[in-house]
Structure formats: C-alpha cells, structure tokens
C-alpha cells in the first residue's frame, strides 16, 4: 500500500469533487478516506488515497492535480503520507 494525502482548498464551485475524483479513478487511485467542508463560500477537502495501483509517481500526480486545480480555480496539493506526517509532527 502506498498512501498519499491530497488536499483541495479554494472558493466553492460546481464540479470540484467530480474533477478530482475522475482524475483519481482514471489513474487507478483508491480513495480510502475523505473529509470535506464548506465554510461560507470556501471549500476544503482532504483525502487519504492508496496510489499503489497507479502507474504515476507522486510527483507526476502532484503536477497533474496542480494543473487541474488551476483550471477550476482551487489549490490542490498531493504528498506522500510519510512526508505529510513529518511536516505535521509536533
């Protein structure tokens, strides 16, 4: 299992979840857990995914998701779980 953390933030618009999930499905990425919230007009989503079935590296997926984010007006980040954990260690 190869876990990756994906976060999406920005102004809420129609289709954010659809665009991100379509990309993940097309790249054989399994969503294991997801949390999303909308505060006033701001959208935030965090996903824990299993990317073991994908033929892409985390860096390639991060670049692809960043481009998708730019197209739909949100910021999307993609990090390996171990790096995410180290960054958020107290």
MOPAC internal coordinates of N, CA, C and O (Angstrom, degrees):
PM7 1SCF
backbone

  N    0.0000 0     0.00 0     0.00 0    0    0    0
  C    1.4468 1     0.00 0     0.00 0    1    0    0
  C    1.5280 1   108.82 1     0.00 0    2    1    0
  O    1.2310 1   120.71 1   -43.55 1    3    2    1
  N    1.2998 1   116.24 1   136.45 1    3    2    1
  C    1.4582 1   123.23 1  -178.77 1    5    3    2
  C    1.5271 1   107.31 1  -127.29 1    6    5    3
  O    1.2310 1   120.86 1   -78.14 1    7    6    5
  N    1.3346 1   115.96 1   101.86 1    7    6    5
  C    1.4598 1   119.80 1  -174.35 1    9    7    6
  C    1.5245 1   111.85 1   -90.12 1   10    9    7
  O    1.2310 1   121.99 1   -36.79 1   11   10    9
  N    1.3332 1   113.79 1   143.21 1   11   10    9
  C    1.4525 1   122.63 1   178.91 1   13   11   10
  C    1.5244 1   108.18 1  -135.14 1   14   13   11
  O    1.2310 1   121.08 1   -38.35 1   15   14   13
  N    1.3423 1   115.53 1   141.65 1   15   14   13
  C    1.4596 1   121.60 1   177.70 1   17   15   14
  C    1.5238 1   108.08 1  -103.58 1   18   17   15
  O    1.2310 1   120.70 1   -53.74 1   19   18   17
  N    1.3231 1   116.28 1   126.26 1   19   18   17
  C    1.4655 1   121.94 1   179.06 1   21   19   18
  C    1.5220 1   107.79 1  -118.65 1   22   21   19
  O    1.2310 1   120.55 1   -51.58 1   23   22   21
  N    1.3344 1   116.56 1   128.42 1   23   22   21
  C    1.4598 1   120.47 1   175.97 1   25   23   22
  C    1.5225 1   109.56 1  -121.60 1   26   25   23
  O    1.2310 1   121.52 1   -36.08 1   27   26   25
  N    1.3262 1   114.71 1   143.92 1   27   26   25
  C    1.4658 1   122.05 1  -179.98 1   29   27   26
  C    1.5243 1   107.17 1  -131.21 1   30   29   27
  O    1.2310 1   120.20 1   -54.74 1   31   30   29
  N    1.3258 1   117.22 1   125.26 1   31   30   29
  C    1.4684 1   121.25 1   177.44 1   33   31   30
  C    1.5159 1   110.18 1  -138.02 1   34   33   31
  O    1.2310 1   121.07 1   -33.12 1   35   34   33
  N    1.3244 1   115.56 1   146.88 1   35   34   33
  C    1.4564 1   120.64 1   176.60 1   37   35   34
  C    1.5110 1   111.22 1   155.00 1   38   37   35
  O    1.2310 1   121.24 1     6.35 1   39   38   37
  N    1.3228 1   115.23 1  -173.65 1   39   38   37
  C    1.4658 1   120.72 1   177.62 1   41   39   38
  C    1.5162 1   109.25 1   -68.01 1   42   41   39
  O    1.2310 1   121.05 1   -42.66 1   43   42   41
  N    1.3181 1   115.60 1   137.34 1   43   42   41
  C    1.4564 1   121.14 1  -178.59 1   45   43   42
  C    1.5251 1   110.63 1   -69.56 1   46   45   43
  O    1.2310 1   121.31 1   -49.35 1   47   46   45
  N    1.3218 1   115.10 1   130.65 1   47   46   45
  C    1.4642 1   121.83 1   174.99 1   49   47   46
  C    1.5218 1   108.26 1  -142.74 1   50   49   47
  O    1.2310 1   120.53 1   -15.72 1   51   50   49
  N    1.2933 1   116.60 1   164.28 1   51   50   49
  C    1.4587 1   122.22 1   178.25 1   53   51   50
  C    1.5288 1   109.53 1   -67.89 1   54   53   51
  O    1.2310 1   120.47 1   -47.06 1   55   54   53
  N    1.3250 1   116.71 1   132.94 1   55   54   53
  C    1.4592 1   121.38 1   170.54 1   57   55   54
  C    1.5095 1   117.25 1    97.21 1   58   57   55
  O    1.2310 1   119.30 1  -179.01 1   59   58   57
  N    1.3300 1   118.94 1     0.99 1   59   58   57
  C    1.4677 1   120.16 1  -178.58 1   61   59   58
  C    1.5274 1   110.37 1   -59.43 1   62   61   59
  O    1.2310 1   120.69 1   126.04 1   63   62   61
  N    1.3197 1   116.28 1   -53.96 1   63   62   61
  C    1.4645 1   120.43 1  -177.75 1   65   63   62
  C    1.5211 1   110.38 1   -62.59 1   66   65   63
  O    1.2310 1   120.21 1   138.81 1   67   66   65
  N    1.3116 1   117.21 1   -41.19 1   67   66   65
  C    1.4635 1   121.62 1  -179.47 1   69   67   66
  C    1.5226 1   111.08 1   -60.06 1   70   69   67
  O    1.2310 1   120.13 1   133.81 1   71   70   69
  N    1.3318 1   117.35 1   -46.19 1   71   70   69
  C    1.4770 1   120.40 1  -178.83 1   73   71   70
  C    1.5274 1   111.11 1   -62.72 1   74   73   71
  O    1.2310 1   120.67 1   133.08 1   75   74   73
  N    1.3368 1   116.32 1   -46.92 1   75   74   73
  C    1.4704 1   120.17 1  -177.51 1   77   75   74
  C    1.5259 1   110.44 1   -65.79 1   78   77   75
  O    1.2310 1   120.47 1   132.78 1   79   78   77
  N    1.3218 1   116.71 1   -47.22 1   79   78   77
  C    1.4705 1   120.45 1  -177.83 1   81   79   78
  C    1.5290 1   112.23 1   -67.00 1   82   81   79
  O    1.2310 1   119.96 1   144.28 1   83   82   81
  N    1.3269 1   117.67 1   -35.72 1   83   82   81
  C    1.4644 1   120.57 1   176.13 1   85   83   82
  C    1.5198 1   110.06 1   -61.64 1   86   85   83
  O    1.2310 1   120.26 1   134.07 1   87   86   85
  N    1.3331 1   117.11 1   -45.93 1   87   86   85
  C    1.4713 1   120.66 1   178.16 1   89   87   86
  C    1.5322 1   110.30 1   -59.01 1   90   89   87
  O    1.2310 1   120.52 1   133.61 1   91   90   89
  N    1.3274 1   116.61 1   -46.39 1   91   90   89
  C    1.4652 1   119.97 1  -178.39 1   93   91   90
  C    1.5258 1   110.82 1   -62.70 1   94   93   91
  O    1.2310 1   119.92 1   135.43 1   95   94   93
  N    1.3176 1   117.76 1   -44.57 1   95   94   93
  C    1.4646 1   121.02 1   179.34 1   97   95   94
  C    1.5243 1   111.44 1   -62.44 1   98   97   95
  O    1.2310 1   120.21 1   137.79 1   99   98   97
  N    1.3233 1   117.21 1   -42.21 1   99   98   97
  C    1.4660 1   121.31 1   179.63 1  101   99   98
  C    1.5256 1   112.27 1   -64.34 1  102  101   99
  O    1.2310 1   120.58 1   157.87 1  103  102  101
  N    1.3381 1   116.49 1   -22.13 1  103  102  101
  C    1.4601 1   121.11 1  -179.15 1  105  103  102
  C    1.5297 1   112.48 1  -108.58 1  106  105  103
  O    1.2310 1   120.70 1  -161.19 1  107  106  105
  N    1.3301 1   116.26 1    18.81 1  107  106  105
  C    1.4575 1   123.20 1   174.44 1  109  107  106
  C    1.5322 1   112.91 1    56.71 1  110  109  107
  O    1.2310 1   121.04 1  -138.01 1  111  110  109
  N    1.3323 1   115.61 1    41.99 1  111  110  109
  C    1.4592 1   122.42 1   178.00 1  113  111  110
  C    1.5294 1   108.05 1  -103.53 1  114  113  111
  O    1.2310 1   120.96 1   -52.11 1  115  114  113
  N    1.3351 1   115.76 1   127.89 1  115  114  113
  C    1.4572 1   120.86 1  -179.32 1  117  115  114
  C    1.5273 1   110.35 1   -94.35 1  118  117  115
  O    1.2310 1   120.44 1   -50.01 1  119  118  117
  N    1.3304 1   116.76 1   129.99 1  119  118  117
  C    1.4639 1   121.67 1   176.41 1  121  119  118
  C    1.5240 1   106.86 1   -86.65 1  122  121  119
  O    1.2310 1   120.67 1   -63.16 1  123  122  121
  N    1.3279 1   116.33 1   116.84 1  123  122  121
  C    1.4624 1   121.25 1  -178.71 1  125  123  122
  C    1.5192 1   112.53 1   -93.26 1  126  125  123
  O    1.2310 1   120.26 1   146.72 1  127  126  125
  N    1.3147 1   117.10 1   -33.28 1  127  126  125
  C    1.4638 1   121.08 1   179.66 1  129  127  126
  C    1.5229 1   107.70 1  -153.09 1  130  129  127
  O    1.2310 1   120.84 1   -34.22 1  131  130  129
  N    1.3191 1   115.99 1   145.78 1  131  130  129
  C    1.4597 1   120.27 1   179.66 1  133  131  130
  C    1.5262 1   109.62 1  -146.13 1  134  133  131
  O    1.2310 1   121.63 1   -39.73 1  135  134  133
  N    1.3152 1   114.48 1   140.27 1  135  134  133
  C    1.4579 1   121.40 1   175.35 1  137  135  134
  C    1.5181 1   106.58 1  -133.80 1  138  137  135
  O    1.2310 1   120.71 1   -46.51 1  139  138  137
  N    1.3177 1   116.26 1   133.49 1  139  138  137
  C    1.4598 1   118.92 1   177.88 1  141  139  138
  C    1.5157 1   109.61 1  -141.63 1  142  141  139
  O    1.2310 1   121.70 1   -28.71 1  143  142  141
  N    1.3026 1   114.36 1   151.29 1  143  142  141
  C    1.4563 1   119.82 1   176.57 1  145  143  142
  C    1.5151 1   109.06 1  -149.79 1  146  145  143
  O    1.2310 1   121.19 1   -25.32 1  147  146  145
  N    1.3102 1   115.32 1   154.68 1  147  146  145
  C    1.4568 1   121.75 1   174.04 1  149  147  146
  C    1.5188 1   106.36 1  -126.76 1  150  149  147
  O    1.2310 1   120.72 1   -60.41 1  151  150  149
  N    1.3239 1   116.22 1   119.59 1  151  150  149
  C    1.4669 1   122.72 1   176.42 1  153  151  150
  C    1.5104 1   107.09 1  -110.36 1  154  153  151
  O    1.2310 1   121.37 1   -67.54 1  155  154  153
  N    1.3266 1   114.99 1   112.46 1  155  154  153
  C    1.4588 1   121.77 1  -171.74 1  157  155  154
  C    1.5169 1   107.48 1    53.52 1  158  157  155
  O    1.2310 1   118.55 1    63.91 1  159  158  157
  N    1.3269 1   120.37 1  -116.09 1  159  158  157
  C    1.4708 1   119.19 1  -179.08 1  161  159  158
  C    1.5257 1   112.85 1  -103.71 1  162  161  159
  O    1.2310 1   119.91 1  -166.79 1  163  162  161
  N    1.3339 1   117.77 1    13.21 1  163  162  161
  C    1.4618 1   121.10 1  -177.15 1  165  163  162
  C    1.5176 1   111.66 1  -104.16 1  166  165  163
  O    1.2310 1   121.20 1   -48.21 1  167  166  165
  N    1.3302 1   115.31 1   131.79 1  167  166  165
  C    1.4558 1   124.25 1  -175.73 1  169  167  166
  C    1.5170 1   109.61 1  -104.21 1  170  169  167
  O    1.2310 1   120.59 1   -41.27 1  171  170  169
  N    1.3373 1   116.48 1   138.73 1  171  170  169
  C    1.4623 1   121.34 1   173.68 1  173  171  170
  C    1.5240 1   108.28 1  -141.17 1  174  173  171
  O    1.2310 1   120.89 1   -47.56 1  175  174  173
  N    1.3320 1   115.89 1   132.44 1  175  174  173
  C    1.4591 1   120.98 1   177.16 1  177  175  174
  C    1.5285 1   108.61 1  -139.07 1  178  177  175
  O    1.2310 1   120.91 1   -40.47 1  179  178  177
  N    1.3104 1   115.87 1   139.53 1  179  178  177
  C    1.4641 1   122.22 1   175.35 1  181  179  178
  C    1.5170 1   107.55 1  -128.89 1  182  181  179
  O    1.2310 1   120.99 1   -48.26 1  183  182  181
  N    1.3292 1   115.71 1   131.74 1  183  182  181
  C    1.4588 1   121.25 1  -178.79 1  185  183  182
  C    1.5182 1   110.04 1  -126.43 1  186  185  183
  O    1.2310 1   121.04 1   -38.02 1  187  186  185
  N    1.3229 1   115.62 1   141.98 1  187  186  185
  C    1.4590 1   121.06 1   168.13 1  189  187  186
  C    1.5212 1   104.97 1  -107.46 1  190  189  187
  O    1.2310 1   120.91 1   -56.31 1  191  190  189
  N    1.3172 1   115.87 1   123.69 1  191  190  189
  C    1.4575 1   120.30 1  -174.64 1  193  191  190
  C    1.5221 1   110.99 1  -125.05 1  194  193  191
  O    1.2310 1   121.28 1   -22.08 1  195  194  193
  N    1.3244 1   115.16 1   157.92 1  195  194  193
  C    1.4555 1   122.42 1   172.69 1  197  195  194
  C    1.5277 1   106.80 1  -108.14 1  198  197  195
  O    1.2310 1   120.93 1   -66.38 1  199  198  197
  N    1.3248 1   115.83 1   113.62 1  199  198  197
  C    1.4653 1   120.83 1  -175.80 1  201  199  198
  C    1.5289 1   112.75 1  -103.01 1  202  201  199
  O    1.2310 1   120.32 1  -168.02 1  203  202  201
  N    1.3344 1   116.99 1    11.98 1  203  202  201
  C    1.4726 1   120.53 1  -177.41 1  205  203  202
  C    1.5308 1   112.21 1   -59.17 1  206  205  203
  O    1.2310 1   119.85 1   148.89 1  207  206  205
  N    1.3267 1   117.90 1   -31.11 1  207  206  205
  C    1.4574 1   121.01 1  -178.48 1  209  207  206
  C    1.5156 1   114.67 1   -83.78 1  210  209  207
  O    1.2310 1   120.44 1   173.42 1  211  210  209
  N    1.3220 1   116.77 1    -6.58 1  211  210  209
  C    1.4600 1   120.61 1  -178.01 1  213  211  210
  C    1.5266 1   110.72 1   -84.87 1  214  213  211
  O    1.2310 1   120.93 1   -34.74 1  215  214  213
  N    1.2967 1   115.82 1   145.26 1  215  214  213
  C    1.4576 1   120.87 1   176.16 1  217  215  214
  C    1.5202 1   112.60 1   -85.70 1  218  217  215
  O    1.2310 1   120.06 1  -178.59 1  219  218  217
  N    1.3242 1   117.50 1     1.41 1  219  218  217
  C    1.4583 1   121.74 1  -177.08 1  221  219  218
  C    1.5224 1   110.99 1  -103.00 1  222  221  219
  O    1.2310 1   121.23 1   -28.82 1  223  222  221
  N    1.3239 1   115.24 1   151.18 1  223  222  221
  C    1.4603 1   120.11 1   174.20 1  225  223  222
  C    1.5268 1   108.75 1   -78.61 1  226  225  223
  O    1.2310 1   121.06 1   -14.27 1  227  226  225
  N    1.3332 1   115.58 1   165.73 1  227  226  225
  C    1.4643 1   119.81 1   177.11 1  229  227  226
  C    1.5235 1   109.97 1   -60.78 1  230  229  227
  O    1.2310 1   120.04 1   140.60 1  231  230  229
  N    1.3170 1   117.52 1   -39.40 1  231  230  229
  C    1.4713 1   121.38 1   179.55 1  233  231  230
  C    1.5284 1   111.18 1   -63.12 1  234  233  231
  O    1.2310 1   120.06 1   138.12 1  235  234  233
  N    1.3163 1   117.49 1   -41.88 1  235  234  233
  C    1.4679 1   120.66 1   178.20 1  237  235  234
  C    1.5281 1   110.98 1   -64.32 1  238  237  235
  O    1.2310 1   120.76 1   136.04 1  239  238  237
  N    1.3291 1   116.15 1   -43.96 1  239  238  237
  C    1.4581 1   119.45 1   178.07 1  241  239  238
  C    1.5174 1   111.03 1   -64.33 1  242  241  239
  O    1.2310 1   120.19 1   139.64 1  243  242  241
  N    1.3340 1   117.25 1   -40.36 1  243  242  241
  C    1.4671 1   120.74 1   179.05 1  245  243  242
  C    1.5292 1   110.16 1   -60.06 1  246  245  243
  O    1.2310 1   120.03 1   136.71 1  247  246  245
  N    1.3296 1   117.54 1   -43.29 1  247  246  245
  C    1.4734 1   121.41 1   178.35 1  249  247  246
  C    1.5328 1   110.93 1   -63.68 1  250  249  247
  O    1.2310 1   120.49 1   134.32 1  251  250  249
  N    1.3281 1   116.66 1   -45.68 1  251  250  249
  C    1.4608 1   120.94 1   179.53 1  253  251  250
  C    1.5293 1   111.01 1   -60.75 1  254  253  251
  O    1.2310 1   120.67 1   133.46 1  255  254  253
  N    1.3392 1   116.32 1   -46.54 1  255  254  253
  C    1.4658 1   120.37 1  -178.21 1  257  255  254
  C    1.5262 1   111.51 1   -67.64 1  258  257  255
  O    1.2310 1   120.37 1   145.66 1  259  258  257
  N    1.3226 1   116.89 1   -34.34 1  259  258  257
  C    1.4691 1   119.87 1   176.35 1  261  259  258
  C    1.5295 1   110.16 1   -62.08 1  262  261  259
  O    1.2310 1   120.56 1   138.47 1  263  262  261
  N    1.3349 1   116.53 1   -41.53 1  263  262  261
  C    1.4675 1   120.93 1   178.15 1  265  263  262
  C    1.5289 1   111.04 1   -64.42 1  266  265  263
  O    1.2310 1   120.69 1   137.20 1  267  266  265
  N    1.3287 1   116.29 1   -42.80 1  267  266  265
  C    1.4675 1   119.94 1   177.75 1  269  267  266
  C    1.5235 1   109.55 1   -61.21 1  270  269  267
  O    1.2310 1   120.45 1   136.36 1  271  270  269
  N    1.3244 1   116.75 1   -43.64 1  271  270  269
  C    1.4587 1   121.31 1   178.09 1  273  271  270
  C    1.5190 1   112.02 1   -57.86 1  274  273  271
  O    1.2310 1   120.54 1   136.31 1  275  274  273
  N    1.3310 1   116.57 1   -43.69 1  275  274  273
  C    1.4690 1   120.75 1   178.36 1  277  275  274
  C    1.5219 1   111.47 1   -61.28 1  278  277  275
  O    1.2310 1   120.77 1   140.51 1  279  278  277
  N    1.3213 1   116.13 1   -39.49 1  279  278  277
  C    1.4669 1   120.85 1  -179.93 1  281  279  278
  C    1.5279 1   112.30 1   -64.53 1  282  281  279
  O    1.2310 1   120.35 1   144.85 1  283  282  281
  N    1.3366 1   116.93 1   -35.15 1  283  282  281
  C    1.4655 1   119.52 1  -175.19 1  285  283  282
  C    1.5317 1   113.08 1  -106.64 1  286  285  283
  O    1.2310 1   120.37 1  -176.59 1  287  286  285
  N    1.3303 1   116.90 1     3.41 1  287  286  285
  C    1.4619 1   120.57 1   172.62 1  289  287  286
  C    1.5196 1   115.88 1    82.48 1  290  289  287
  O    1.2310 1   120.10 1  -151.69 1  291  290  289
  N    1.3355 1   117.41 1    28.31 1  291  290  289
  C    1.4598 1   121.40 1   176.19 1  293  291  290
  C    1.5299 1   109.29 1  -130.24 1  294  293  291
  O    1.2310 1   121.13 1   -13.61 1  295  294  293
  N    1.3138 1   115.45 1   166.39 1  295  294  293
  C    1.4623 1   120.36 1   176.18 1  297  295  294
  C    1.5227 1   108.25 1  -102.79 1  298  297  295
  O    1.2310 1   120.64 1   -53.35 1  299  298  297
  N    1.3326 1   116.37 1   126.65 1  299  298  297
  C    1.4639 1   121.04 1   179.25 1  301  299  298
  C    1.5217 1   108.08 1  -121.68 1  302  301  299
  O    1.2310 1   121.07 1   -51.64 1  303  302  301
  N    1.3361 1   115.56 1   128.36 1  303  302  301
  C    1.4627 1   120.50 1   175.05 1  305  303  302
  C    1.5224 1   108.75 1  -119.94 1  306  305  303
  O    1.2310 1   121.58 1   -28.32 1  307  306  305
  N    1.3220 1   114.59 1   151.68 1  307  306  305
  C    1.4566 1   121.82 1  -177.97 1  309  307  306
  C    1.5247 1   107.07 1  -140.05 1  310  309  307
  O    1.2310 1   120.55 1   -59.42 1  311  310  309
  N    1.3354 1   116.55 1   120.58 1  311  310  309
  C    1.4673 1   120.71 1  -178.14 1  313  311  310
  C    1.5199 1   110.13 1  -135.75 1  314  313  311
  O    1.2310 1   121.04 1   -32.90 1  315  314  313
  N    1.3279 1   115.61 1   147.10 1  315  314  313
  C    1.4662 1   119.55 1   171.73 1  317  315  314
  C    1.5209 1   108.58 1   -62.76 1  318  317  315
  O    1.2310 1   120.51 1   -33.39 1  319  318  317
  N    1.3147 1   116.63 1   146.61 1  319  318  317
  C    1.4633 1   121.71 1  -176.99 1  321  319  318
  C    1.5244 1   112.06 1   -57.76 1  322  321  319
  O    1.2310 1   119.67 1   138.50 1  323  322  321
  N    1.3202 1   118.24 1   -41.50 1  323  322  321
  C    1.4630 1   119.84 1  -177.79 1  325  323  322
  C    1.5277 1   112.09 1   -64.39 1  326  325  323
  O    1.2310 1   119.79 1   142.91 1  327  326  325
  N    1.3150 1   118.00 1   -37.09 1  327  326  325
  C    1.4697 1   121.28 1   177.53 1  329  327  326
  C    1.5262 1   109.66 1   -70.16 1  330  329  327
  O    1.2310 1   120.19 1   136.59 1  331  330  329
  N    1.3301 1   117.23 1   -43.41 1  331  330  329
  C    1.4628 1   121.57 1   177.74 1  333  331  330
  C    1.5249 1   110.04 1   -57.55 1  334  333  331
  O    1.2310 1   120.51 1   133.73 1  335  334  333
  N    1.3317 1   116.63 1   -46.27 1  335  334  333
  C    1.4725 1   120.54 1   180.00 1  337  335  334
  C    1.5278 1   112.07 1   -61.54 1  338  337  335
  O    1.2310 1   120.27 1   138.08 1  339  338  337
  N    1.3221 1   117.09 1   -41.92 1  339  338  337
  C    1.4688 1   120.37 1  -179.95 1  341  339  338
  C    1.5281 1   111.21 1   -65.78 1  342  341  339
  O    1.2310 1   120.23 1   143.42 1  343  342  341
  N    1.3237 1   117.17 1   -36.58 1  343  342  341
  C    1.4652 1   120.67 1  -179.52 1  345  343  342
  C    1.5197 1   112.10 1   -69.50 1  346  345  343
  O    1.2310 1   120.15 1   152.92 1  347  346  345
  N    1.3362 1   117.32 1   -27.08 1  347  346  345
  C    1.4578 1   121.27 1  -175.11 1  349  347  346
  C    1.5250 1   112.93 1  -107.44 1  350  349  347
  O    1.2310 1   121.05 1  -162.35 1  351  350  349
  N    1.3003 1   115.59 1    17.65 1  351  350  349
  C    1.4614 1   121.03 1   177.61 1  353  351  350
  C    1.5284 1   109.53 1   -79.00 1  354  353  351
  O    1.2310 1   120.67 1   -41.22 1  355  354  353
  N    1.3118 1   116.32 1   138.78 1  355  354  353
  C    1.4802 1   119.79 1   179.60 1  357  355  354
  C    1.5008 1   109.47 1   -96.11 1  358  357  355
  O    1.2310 1   120.10 1   180.00 1  359  358  357

